[in-house]
Every structure is written in C-alpha cells, then in structure tokens.
Amino acid sequence: MRKTLTKLSSNFLLLMVAAVQLFPLYWMLTFSLKDNKEIFGGNTLGLPQVWQWDNYTSVLSQSRIGFYLLNSLIITALTIMFTVFLSAMATYAIVRLKWMMSKIVYFIFLIGLMLSMHAVLLPLFVNLKPLHNTYWSLVLPYTAFAMPMAILVMVGSLEGLPKEMEEAAFIDGAGIYMIFFRIILPLLRPIMATVAILTFLNSWNEMMLAVTFVSNDNYKTITVGVLDMVGKYSTKWGLIGAGLVVATIPTLLVYIFLSNNVQKSFTAGAVKG
Amino acid sequence: MEKALRDKKAICFFVLPALLWFAFIALVPILQSAYYSLLKWDGMTASVFFGSRNYLEMITDKLFLKSVLNSLIIAGASVFIQLPLAMLLALILHSGVKGEGAYRTIYFIPVIISSTIIAQLFMKVYHPSYGMLNNVLDAIGLGQFRNEWLANADVAMGALLLPIIWQYIGYHMLLYYSAAKSISPEIFDAARVDGATGRQIAFNITIPQILPMIKASVIFAVVGSLKAFDLVYVLTRGGPLHATEVPTTLMYNEIFVKNRYGYASAIAIFIIVECLVLTLVVEKIFKKLQD
C-alpha cells in the first residue's frame, strides 16, 4: 500500500515537473499562432481559435531572421571546425609526442576552464576592434574558449586508447602526419562529435560578445537578431512568438536527432572537469 | 619511432596553432584586464595610472556590493532550491519508472535553448497585463497576487530567479542521474536483498557514491551564478532601480555606458577571483564531507 502511494506520488511529481518545463514552450508555440485580438482578448493560455500561420510567413519574409540564422550557422560551423581540428592536433602532441613542455602546455589549456568570456570582454573589445562586424570577431573568441574543454575531454579519450595501431604504422614506414590523419583522427571521431555538440550549443547561444562586437546588421547572429526583432515588433506578440520559435528550431532539431549524444556531451565535460 | 615522436617541427605543427590562438585570445586579455584595472581610462583619452584606487572604490561602492549580494542570492537559490530538486528527480528516475528516457529528454530541453530566447519568453510570461503568470493567477482565483513582476523592485529579484532555476534543473538532474547510473548495479541488488528501503538506498548508497559529481555540480551552479549575464541583461538590465544588478551587468554598464574602463576591469578581475575562491571553498566543504 505504502509502496504504491510513493510510486504514485513520484510519478505525479515527475509529471508536474515535465509540465512546468514544457508549459512556457507550449505557450510560446500557441501565442506564435495567434493574433493580438486573441492574445490580448482573453485567450492567452488556450490553443489558438484561428491558427495564424501568417505570423510565420510574415516573420520569414519581412524580418531578416533567415539571414541571422545563416550568420549563426557560418560562425558556429567555423568555430566547430577550428575547435575540433586544432584541439585534436594539440591533443596528439600532448598525449603521444615526446617533449619536455607537454605537461605545462596541457596545464595552460586547463587554466582556460576557469576563465570566462566576461573577464576578457573589454580587452577583446579593444584588441579585436579592426575585426568588429566580421565573423572573425566572434569565431576567434568562441574557438579560444571552447578549446580547453575540448582538449580536456580529448586528452582523456586518447590516453585510454592503445598505441598498437600507431606503432604498427610506424614500422610500415608511415610518417607522423600520416599517422595523425589516418589513425588518430578516426580514433577520436566519437569524442570529436561530443566536442562538436558542446561547441555548437555554446557558440550558437552566446549573446554577450555577439551583441557587443557586431553592430552591422549583415553579420548579426540569431541571438542578437531576436533581440532586435522583439524591439521592432514590440506589441505584435504573434510575430515575436513566431520569431522566437523559428530561432529555437535549429537547436531543437539538433536535440531531437542527437538527444542522447547531446546529453552525453554535457556529462562528458562534467565528469572530466 | 622514438625519434619521429621527438621531431621538433612536428610538435610545433601540432601544438602551436591551438596554443597561440588560445594564448592571444584568452590568456593575454586576462593580463590586459589586470593591467587596465590599475588605470583610470575612458578608452579614448590617455590613461592615468591609478594604482589600487579602482579596487578601493569598488569595495566601498554600495551598488557593487549589492550586485555581489545579488549574485550570491542566485548562487544560494541554485544550490539550495535547484540542486535538491534536481537530485530528487534524478533519484526517482534512477529508481526505475516508466518513461525514464522521455522525462530526461523533456527536462533537458530548456538547457539547450538560448538564454536570450528564454529571457524573451519570460518577458512575456511576466507581462503585467497579458502575461501567462498573471493570467494563471486570475484563473485559479489568486488575482490579488497579480504583480508587475519585472518592474517592481520588491519582486524583480524573485522573478529573475525563476527562469534561472527553471532553465538548468534538467542539466543538474542529468549529471546526478548519469553518475548514479555508473554505480555498479550489484551494490543496489545487495542492498535490496538486505531489505533496504528506497530512501535508505538513496541516502546510504546513491548520494555518497555520487558525491564527486555533486561537488562538480555545486561548483558549476555557483560559478555559473556568479557569471550570470544573459538572462539578467535581457530581462531587467539590472533594474528596476538596480534591484537585480549583478557584477557582470554592472561591469557591462561601466564599459559601454560610462566608459570607465579601469573600474570595469577591476570588476572583471574580481569576478575571476571570486569564482576561484568559491570553487576552493566548495572543494574544502566536500573534502570535509567525504572524510
């Protein structure tokens, strides 16, 4: 009897929390499909009476949201590419190559785990002034701040992998570069996916640098574009809602298709940290 | 092979791109911040060496102290409200319920959505006339509690805490859950054979076993709270009347509104030091717990 009761109450709690976690998102979705008459006229919580798909067509055609999405995509893709490859290279040097400073260099990267972008906002604002309003003003810092975690998890992964394949390749006469590209990179592929997912979410969602380093509309990312859009539409909630939903879709898609990998990526960082 | 692995050129080829990138974009600027914090500088005219005066101003600045207090309130709310709730959820999920995976997936959704979008959404949730919160209060007969959640200095801080806690519950839950999953199942089986109840298993096995992960999650929660920016910046900009000011928003204002680069840098350095100190404190506390 007591057992069923606790079971019932735990299930109830789980359901309640699920509702609380989902309800704001449900609400965003519903008001993105309403007109102001409904939103301000009493039907704020229910499903739309008339489904205003127009909100989406107008947001997509009138605002530059598609353009902002493209900018975010370019910046994020460049960041992921540089982070994954440069970190893999550094990881190989730290774990497999023999040199005196390797421990020290690894430690230097680990210091980065304690730093945050806030602490360098002003110096970067000053140093990167010539690059403001380009993709590079964001790709440079996003990559720099993604590398410590990337190197941490990659080093952990490569240390656990056997060296036999590399040794055999050496005996067959392969050079060090060939071994890195033909053996190490494929071996690191699973952990590279983890790093890519983490880097994707961090740089896609970043706001502080994006809002300060880019003022030219042509280079704005989606997070900043959303802020602009909200200002522009101010009282047209339906359009704002549609914009917010469109801006959320890319991350949601990544999550839907890679849900388990996404969750694993977040825990990988925590276990090693 | 030994010789190939000591090839200086190859070592440079592999490590220098990442190292130089990291050094110039992350490490050098930290040193710059430290140097700027000793200056009186507006970013345009020549700077004047100011010594420790920015720091002296900082520790006597009421607004700064208030911002630190606010960030500690956020940290406290995370540690004492968000984390216990996350732990409870993780323990229930780990004890085996139907739809385990679905719950995990749902709880995690807010984590991956950009804070900017979450903040915009909560602006609408808190809207005084048409917001979801006031509407729900009306609907359940608690209309007298309607409020201007973000414009009333008395409740704004609370209104800010809600989305912060809401967004990251799933993250901490996942950390605990996956740590609990990695405990060898035989331990649980043995306990069950001995007739231990679910609560006993949770308090005597699961929680002690995942203590390292709890430590990590407390550190993440505390450090994350001290660096909170996006949600505060979009929702309140530190207002009304500085009621929700945190060190990062204060620093942002000092740079981009008041052009006080030296003072802003002192705040930046403070944030790093504060994070380090609190990380060490958490480490110490957990070391005591583990003994």
Interface residues (C-beta under 8 A of the other chain):
Chain A: T6 K7 S10 N11 L13 L14 V17 A18 V20 Q21 L22 F23 P24 L25 W27 M28 F31 I39 F40 T44 L45 F82 L86 S87 M89 A90 Y92 A93 I94 R96 L97 K98 W99 V105 I108 F109 I111 G112 M114 L115 S116 H118 A119 V120 L121 L122 P123 L124 F125 V126 N127 L140 P141 T143 A144 F145 M147 P148 I151 E167 F170 I171 G175 I176 Y177 F180 L201 W204 N205 M207 M208 T212 I222 T223 V224 V226 L227 V230 W237 I240 G241 L244 A247 T248 T251 L252 V254 Y255 S259 V262 Q263 F266 T267 A270 V271 G273
Chain B: M1 E2 A4 L5 R6 D7 K8 A10 I11 F13 F14 V15 P17 A18 L19 W21 F22 A23 F24 I25 A26 L27 V28 P29 I30 Q32 S33 Y36 G43 L85 L88 L89 I92 L93 S95 V97 K98 G99 Y103 R104 T105 I106 Y107 F108 I109 P110 V111 I112 I113 S114 S115 T116 I117 Q120 L121 F122 M123 K124 V125 S129 Y130 G131 M132 N135 V136 A139 W166 I169 G170 Y171 L174 L175 S178 G198 M213 A216 S217 F220 K227 F229 D230 Y233 V234 T248 M251 Y252 I255 F256 Y261 A264 S265 A268 I269 I271 I272 C275 L276 T279
